[in-house]
Amino acid sequence: MQALTELKSHKEQLQNWKNTLADAQALLELLQLEEDLLLLEEAENNLQILRQQLDQWELQQLLAGPYDKTGAVLTINTGAGGTDAQDWAEMLLRMYTRWSEQQGYKVQLAELSEGDEAGIKSATLEIEGRYAYGYLKSEKGTHRLVRISPFNANGKRQTSFAGVEVMPLLDHEVQLEIPEKDLDISTSRSGGKGGQNVNKVETAVRIVHLPTRLAVRCTQERSQLQNKEKAMALLKAKLLVIAQEQKAQEIADIRGDIVEAAWGNQIRNYVFHPYQMVKDLRTGQETTAIGNVMDGDLDSFIGAYLRQENQVGS
């Protein structure tokens, strides 16, 4: 049924493209008879939209991984840099939320740990939408910020880091059995602001996969059971992605040393001072429009990564 729905969607998309081309052709024929700047602008806008849709379709053809068509779970963790790093993590949370909303995806905050003075220590977003994981897997790694610190009384330049993890949002059809003896499950109060149960009942759940020391935490649901279910889904997604990266046949074959590597995997620099530049160190893609990037304009970086990975793999 899912395959049939997908074929119908492709057919409708193709027909829409044909209609857009036919409309543009009709407008051009009218322009040959009489010059009209409004008609010309309409034709150009329609073709620009078509070009963007075709570019997106081209990228989607590169997403052939087993989970690329699924939603995504994106986790941000503070790295080195103290309060600046916690503020940076919150800036990234806003950036990815904006990007997801611009794609028409549904975004839900699954976990949030607030910073000591400002920002956040960690956060997890669940992003529901077709190809969300395929696009966002390019964001996995360490993101480095250089700026004049608003938390430094002397106005000195500060470098800070945040780590991003991306996993597929699994549905119930994905089966992965993890022995109970391999799990360490603990509960705590969720903390934060508001809510009847917050700071009163231990609803937050943290699960550690003992063989790899991989840990996940879920705090945003109202009950401990709901948080436990979400935490288990996050853990399974992490294990599956890492197993795929390490070409492990079984979950038990995953090497814990790679799981624990947190920093040293820097993928992108965001420089606010002494100049403005965002540069991806893997692809060389860069832009000076740093404000647009922080508002969620990530498509050029995602596209460059996917095209490069396709060239490497071919």
N, C-alpha and C positions, 0 to 999 in steps of 0.2 A: 504493500500500500504506500509506503514511504517513497519507494522508487517511482511509482506511478505519479504521485503528487509532484515529485521533482521533475519528471518529464513534462508534465502539464505546465509547470512553472517556466521551464526552458522554452516551451512552445509559445507561451504568452509573451515572454520577453522578446523572442525573435520577431513576433508579430508587431510588438510595440516599436521595435527598431525600424522595421519596414515602414510602418506608418509615419514615423518621424522623418525618414528619408523622403517619403512620398510628399509630405507636407512641405519640406524644404524645397523639393524640386518644383512644386506648384508655385511657391513664393518666388523662386528664381525666374520662372516663366513670366510671372506678373511683372517682375522688375525689368525684364527685357522690353516690356510694352510701355511701362511708365516708371520713372525713377521715384522711389518712395523710401525715405530714410527709415521710417518706422517699420516697413515691411522688411527692409534689409537687416535691421537690428533684431527683429523677431526670428528671421532665418538663421542669423549668426548665433543667437541664444539657443535655439533648438539644436543646432549642430554641436555647440559646445557641450550641452547636456548629453547628447548622444556620444560624443568623444569620451566624456567622463565615465559613462556607463560601460562603454567598450573597454576602457582601461581597467575598470573594476572587474569586468568579466575575464579579461586576460589574466589578471592576478589570481582570480579564483581557480583558473585552470592549473595553477602551480600548487594548489593546496590539495595534495593527494595523500596526505598522511591519514592514518586510521581514525584520528579524532579531529581533523582539521575543520570539519563541518559542524562541530558541536559548539556549545557555549563555552565560556572560559571562566576560570577562577584565578584572579590576579591578587597576589599578596605583596605588600610593600613592607619592608623592614628597615629600620634605622641603622645606619652604619656609623663609621667614625665621623666625629664632628660635633658631638655634644648637642646643645640646644639648636644650633644651626642645622644639624642633620635631622633632628626631629621636625623642624619647620620645613625642611626640604622634602621629607617624606609626605607631609601633608600637602605640599604643592604638587607632588606627583599624583597623589590621590585625586586631587581636583582635576589634574590634566587628563588622567585616564577616565574619570567619570565624564568629563566633557566630551572626550573622543567617543566614548560608547554611546552617549546620548545623541551625538551628531550622526552616528550610524543607524539610529533608530532602535538600538538595543535596550532591553530592560536591565537596569542596574540595581543591585541590592547590596547593602553593606552587611557582610556576614560576621565581621569581627573588627573591633576597634579598641586599641589601647592608647590612651591619651598620653602626651608627653608630660614631663615634669614641670616645665615652665611654659612651653609653647609647643604647637605641632602635635605629632603623634609618634608613638614608638613602633606601632605596626597597624596594619589594616588589611582586610581581605574583602574584595569585591566579587560578587557573583554576577556575571554578565551573560544574559540569555539572548541568543541571536545566532543566526546561521553564519558560520565561518568566523565567529568571534575568536575561537582558539587559534585557528589557522593564521589570522592576522596578528594577534597579540603575542604569539610565541616568539616573535622577533624582539620583544621587549625584555626578555629574560636576561638578567645580568645586573651589573653594578652601574648606577647612574651617578655621575660626579658633577657637583655644582661648585662654581667659583664666583664669588660676589663680595661686595662690601657688607660685612655682617651687621644686621640691625640690632644684634644683641651684644655688640662690642662697643664699649663706651669710647674707645679710641678710633673707631671707624676703620678698623683694619680689614684687609681682605681675608676671607675665610674660605677654605676648601672643605666640603662635606660630602658624604656619600649616603646613598640609600640603595638597597637591593630589591630587585623585583623578581618574583617567581610567577610563572604562568602554568596552569594546569587545565586540562579539559574538564568541562562541567558534565559529569557522567550521569547517564540515566540509569534506571533500575535494571535495564537489560544487561549491563556490564557486570559480570560475576567475577569476584576476586575474593578468595577465602584467605583470611589472615588468622593464624592460630591465636587463640586468646592469650596463651602464654607469652606471645611476642609483643603484647600491648601493656603499657602502663597508663591507666586512665585515672585522672585526678579531677576534682571539681574545686571551684572557688566562686566568690562573689563576682558578678560581672563588672561592678564599678561603673563610673561615668555618671551622667546626669539623667534624672527622671526615671519613670517606670515604677510600677508597684513593687516588683520583685527585686529591682536593682539595689544592691548593698544590703539586702535582707536575706535572700535565699541564695544558696550556692547553685546557680544555674549555669555558670560558665564551665565548659568542659575542655580539658587539655589531654591529648592522647600522644604518647610517645611510642614509636615503633622501635623496640629495644635493639633488634639486630643492627639497625642503621642509625639509631638515635635521631631519626627524623621525627619532628614534633609538629602538631597542628593544634589550633585553639579556636573555639567558636563561642561567641558571647552574646550574639544579638537576638537569639530566639528567647521566648518567654519561659520555656521549660528546659530542665536539664536533659530530658529525653530528646527533645528536638535538637538541642545543641550537640548532643552525642551523635545523633544520626548524621548531622551535617559535618561534624568533625571526622567521622569515619569515611564519609564520601570524599572529603578533602584529602585524607590520608591515602585512600585507594588511588585517587587521581595522581597524587605525587609519585607514588610507587610505580604506577604504570608508565608515567612519563620517563622516570629515571631508568626503569628497566628497558624501555625502548632506546634511550640514549646510550645505555651501556651494552645494548644487544644481549641482555640477560634473558635466558629462556624461562627462568623461574624467579619469583620475587626473592627467594632465598639466596639467589646468586648476586644480588645487588651489592656493590662494594660501598661500604660505609664511608670510606675516606673521601670519595667524591661528593657524597651527600653532604658532608660536613663543611666542604669548602664554601666560605661565605664571600670573601673579598678576593680580589685578584682576577676578577672576571669583568673588568670594566668595559662597557660597550659604548658609552656615549658621554660626551662632555657638554655641559651647559654653562657657558661663560657669560656672566652679566657685567663683569668689570675685569680688566680695563677696556675691553671692547665687548660687543655682543655677538655671540656665535653659538650655535648648536651644531656639533659635529659627531657623526657616528664613526667610531674608530674601526668598525668592521668593513664598512662599504665606502667610506669617504664622503658620504652624503652630508651636506652641510647647508645651513641657512643663517642669515642674520636676523630673520624675523622671529626673534625669540619669544616675543609676546604672543604671536599666533601659535607657536608650538605649545606654550604653557596653557593656551586656551583649547588645546586638543587637536591641533593641526599636525597629525603624525603620519599622514598617508604617504608622503614622499619618503620617509624613513622606512616605513613598513614595506613599500613597494620595492625600494632599492635592495632591502635585505632578501625579500622573496626571490627577486630576479637573480641575485648573486648566488643564493643557495641552489637555485635551479640549474645555473651554469656549472656549479661545482659538482652537482649530482649527476649531470648528464654526460 
